[in-house]
């Protein structure tokens, strides 16, 4: 099974267990995640983003200060901006936050529902899935020489045809190398792959 297929499978499981939606910040380094995935209501995402709640959110604070999963209702961190109360207005009344990994590459998952608290058994399963996601999306230690060279040419401003000619390969072969690099870096675009490769010291 490919990493992408494994990712889709785990997300499907989490989505099933979290009918209210989820937020996943994967491998957060220097406050910036490798990848962010979320299915919360778009209206809440817009409100949360516009108000800069990420820096004030008790759920995120718990994710960085604890190594154990917790129901939102059990978090004893001040919430002066009443973020959890506002979230409830969008149907996110009950939730669980799950921190995984070392602080230098922390994954924080948060799941929600509107009807009841999550059971201990559900929290254990959700924690297992988020741990799997953390492993699946672990940044690579290296790219192949072919992938690195292809990214470097594009990073330097070369067009596909020119880069392929310099490498003495077909344009389709160049695109295949770029696609492989994007997949390995979980990047949606080549520009994103280049930035991530630089961030991880691979380029």
C-alpha positions in Angstrom: 0.0 0.0 0.0 1.3 3.4 -1.0 1.7 6.2 1.6 -1.1 8.1 0.0 -3.5 5.2 0.1 -2.6 4.6 3.7 -3.2 8.2 4.4 -6.6 8.1 2.8 -7.6 5.0 4.6 -6.7 6.4 8.0 -8.5 9.7 7.3 -11.6 7.7 6.4 -11.5 5.9 9.7 -11.1 9.2 11.6 -13.9 10.8 9.7 -16.2 7.9 10.6 -15.4 8.3 14.3 -15.7 12.1 14.2 -19.0 13.1 12.6 -18.4 16.7 13.7 -15.2 16.9 11.7 -11.5 16.9 12.5 -8.3 19.1 12.5 -4.9 17.5 12.0 -1.7 19.4 12.1 1.0 16.9 11.1 4.7 17.3 12.1 4.5 20.8 13.4 7.9 22.4 13.4 8.6 26.0 14.4 4.8 26.5 14.6 4.4 25.4 10.9 2.9 21.9 10.1 4.1 19.7 7.3 0.5 19.2 6.4 -2.9 20.5 7.7 -6.0 18.5 7.1 -9.5 19.4 8.4 -13.1 18.8 7.9 -14.7 21.2 10.4 -17.5 23.4 9.1 -16.2 26.0 6.7 -17.9 28.8 8.6 -16.0 27.8 11.8 -12.7 27.5 9.9 -13.2 31.0 8.5 -14.1 32.5 12.0 -11.2 30.7 13.6 -8.7 31.9 11.0 -9.9 35.5 10.8 -9.6 35.8 14.6 -6.2 34.2 14.8 -7.4 31.7 17.4 -4.6 29.2 16.7 -2.3 31.3 19.0 -5.0 31.4 21.8 -6.7 28.0 21.5 -6.6 25.9 24.7 -6.8 22.8 22.5 -3.6 23.7 20.7 -2.0 24.7 24.0 -2.8 21.3 25.4 -1.4 19.6 22.3 2.0 21.2 22.9 2.0 20.9 26.7 0.8 17.3 27.2 1.6 13.9 25.8 -1.8 12.4 26.5 -5.2 12.6 24.8 -7.9 14.5 26.5 -11.5 15.4 26.1 -12.0 19.1 25.5 -14.2 19.3 28.6 -11.3 18.0 30.8 -8.8 20.5 29.6 -7.9 22.9 32.5 -6.3 25.6 30.4 -7.9 29.1 30.5 -10.0 30.0 27.5 -10.5 33.8 27.9 -11.6 34.2 24.2 -14.3 31.5 24.8 -13.1 29.6 21.7 -14.7 26.3 22.8 -18.0 28.0 23.5 -17.9 29.6 20.0 -17.0 26.2 18.5 -20.1 24.7 20.1 -22.2 27.2 18.2 -21.0 25.5 15.0 -21.9 22.0 16.2 -18.5 21.2 17.8 -19.8 20.6 21.3 -17.7 17.6 22.3 -14.2 16.8 21.3 -10.9 15.1 21.9 -7.4 16.4 21.3 -4.5 13.9 20.7 -0.9 15.0 20.7 1.7 12.7 19.1 5.5 12.8 18.7 8.3 14.9 20.0 8.0 18.6 20.4 10.4 19.2 17.5 8.0 17.4 15.2 4.6 17.3 17.0 1.4 16.1 15.5 -1.8 17.5 17.0 -5.2 16.0 16.1 -8.5 17.3 17.3 -11.9 15.5 16.6 -15.4 16.6 17.3 -19.0 15.6 17.5 -22.3 17.3 18.5 -24.2 14.7 20.3 -22.1 13.2 23.2 -18.7 12.8 24.7 -16.3 10.4 23.1 -15.9 7.1 24.9 -12.6 5.8 26.3 -12.6 3.1 23.6 -13.2 5.6 20.8 -10.4 7.8 22.2 -8.0 4.8 22.1 -8.9 4.1 18.5 -8.6 7.7 17.4 -5.3 8.0 19.1 -4.1 4.9 17.3 -5.1 6.3 13.9 -3.4 9.7 14.6 -0.3 7.8 15.6 -0.4 6.0 12.3 -0.8 9.3 10.4 2.2 10.7 12.3 4.2 7.7 11.1 2.9 7.7 7.5 3.7 11.4 7.0 7.1 11.3 8.6 9.3 13.6 6.4 11.8 11.7 4.4 15.5 11.7 5.3 16.5 11.9 1.7 15.4 12.1 -1.9 17.0 10.2 -4.7 19.6 12.0 -6.7 17.3 12.1 -9.7 14.5 13.7 -7.7 16.8 16.2 -6.1 18.3 17.3 -9.4 14.9 17.6 -11.0 13.7 19.8 -8.2 16.9 21.9 -8.2 16.5 22.7 -11.9 12.9 23.8 -11.5 13.9 25.8 -8.3 16.5 27.7 -10.4 13.8 28.8 -12.8 14.2 26.2 -15.6 11.2 25.2 -17.6 10.4 21.6 -17.9 11.6 21.3 -21.5 14.9 23.0 -20.7 15.5 21.1 -17.6 14.8 17.8 -19.3 17.3 18.7 -22.1 20.0 19.5 -19.6 19.5 16.2 -17.9 19.4 14.4 -21.2 16.0 12.8 -20.5 12.5 13.2 -21.9 10.1 15.8 -20.5 7.8 13.0 -19.4 10.7 11.4 -17.4 11.4 14.7 -15.7 7.7 15.1 -14.8 7.8 11.6 -13.4 10.7 12.5 -11.1 9.0 15.6 -10.0 5.8 13.6 -9.2 7.8 11.1 -7.2 9.4 13.9 -5.2 6.0 15.5 -4.6 4.6 12.2 -3.4 7.5 11.6 -1.1 7.1 15.1 0.4 3.3 15.0 0.5 3.3 18.2 -1.6 0.4 19.2 -3.9 2.6 21.3 -6.2 6.2 21.3 -7.3 6.7 24.7 -5.7 5.5 23.3 -2.4 7.8 20.3 -2.8 10.8 22.6 -3.4 10.0 24.6 -0.3 9.6 21.4 1.9 12.8 20.0 0.5 14.6 23.2 1.5 12.9 23.2 4.9 14.1 19.6 5.6 17.6 20.3 4.2 17.1 17.9 1.3 17.8 20.5 -1.4 
